[in-house]
Amino acid sequence: MSTGHVELARAQQERWESAYARQPRLHGTEPSAAARWAVDVFGAAGIDDVLELGAGHGRDAFFLARQGFSVHATDFSEAALDQLRQEAQREGFDDRVTAALHDVRDPLPPADATVDAVFANLLLNMAFSPSELRSLVAETRRVLAPGGRFVYAVWSTDDPCSQHWQQLDGGLSMHDGFVGRFFDDALVTELGENWRLDDATPYQEGQRRMLRVTMTKQE
Ligand SMILES: C[S@@+](CC[C@H](N)C(=O)[O-])C[C@H]1O[C@@H](n2cnc3c(N)ncnc32)[C@H](O)[C@@H]1O
């Protein structure tokens, strides 16, 4: 990985940290559309426990918990997780929503095949190099038990911003200092290699064109 990419990644982490510190509940309190979808997918598969990656301050973690799931939420922003933990205590959810600081560029903490479901809304489209992205998906597959589900949602190349943002190396785009990646079907298919790709659906959320993907680790 180039020095430039390491610096870029560090700058993005600082950016998230200060965004959460400046604006508590940055993403609001309503769950994402992907979380509503995940409730149906995980519920139909008889799943109780969910690992959430890039959970932020936990709007989706609390939604999943209110639907009866136990959620272990991770993020690399301490400020976001502080807010999540405080809310978990305030709402009496601290037995059902736990949190841990984790940068998904590092291996995921769970042992092989010990997790039933992984959920990640607006994480995979963050400032990851192509190899970091592939490793993250491979790590997700490693920790999932056979039959385990992975639901993720990302920005789509159908979004007009994908044409206007400054293009960086490795397929990343930048606007106003914020760096991310727009996903197309080819990338979804590539990342779904070695998985059963159950669903890839385009949708709109707020101003953004998105893609929601559901994959299963085959038995
Ligand atoms: C767009 S926000 C989405 C937050 C949450 N999923 C939601 O929908 O409310 C992206 C989140 O990913 C986290 N993130 C970005 N890069 C990360 C990394 N390398 N490891 C862990 N979390 C990361 C950010 O701190 C931020 O909370």
The ligand as an ORCA input file, in Angstrom:
! r2SCAN-3c Opt
* xyz 0 1
  C     -21.346      6.857      6.250
  S     -20.948      6.368      7.873
  C     -22.197      5.160      8.155
  C     -22.454      4.896      9.598
  C     -23.579      3.896      9.885
  N     -23.339      2.630      9.208
  C     -24.908      4.473      9.477
  O     -25.404      4.121      8.398
  O     -25.447      5.277     10.256
  C     -19.474      5.372      7.640
  C     -18.915      4.830      8.931
  O     -17.814      3.997      8.633
  C     -16.815      4.220      9.598
  N     -15.533      3.786      8.977
  C     -14.928      4.308      7.883
  N     -13.788      3.649      7.648
  C     -13.674      2.707      8.601
  C     -12.698      1.719      8.899
  N     -11.575      1.602      8.175
  N     -12.912      0.887      9.955
  C     -14.034      1.004     10.716
  N     -14.980      1.943     10.502
  C     -14.803      2.776      9.452
  C     -16.895      5.710      9.899
  O     -16.327      6.046     11.151
  C     -18.407      5.914      9.879
  O     -18.953      5.704     11.145
*
